[in-house]
């Protein structure tokens, strides 16, 4: 029996299993991880249940003790012309023992059959989402405590804007924007 507090996304929709294959390579300054997942993971539509495929790749290379670069790619597809592709590139510089600078650039594209948002898996019917994030991190007392200042810019499909905007439309619905900018100040501690 299903617990009444569980949401629909906590339930296996079709009782089928998914196959996962995973491999990693770790060298002195290089790390590579690749994963494949595939299975009958959608609710049957029109009497058919498409096989969903996903491939995920993560790589990191420490160019120098003070410079790390990373790449993350992800793609997937299923029958019915539904596919997605995502990628991210990261760079982190240790400018001093107490100062780090980082940048991240990422994006996702989803091709949805019929451009119907109801068929979207990832980004609510928009074709794409891109973002850029820049972080300044201070560690004034060494490892275990971090102060961060972060700027982020997000951009989505103009035909299906994903971000809230101040105010409401004439029909009372929330106004939407294709872009947003955020500034975050954070404090993190770990032990």
Order of alpha helices (4+ residues) and beta strands (2+ residues): beta-beta-beta-beta-beta-beta-beta-beta-beta-beta-beta
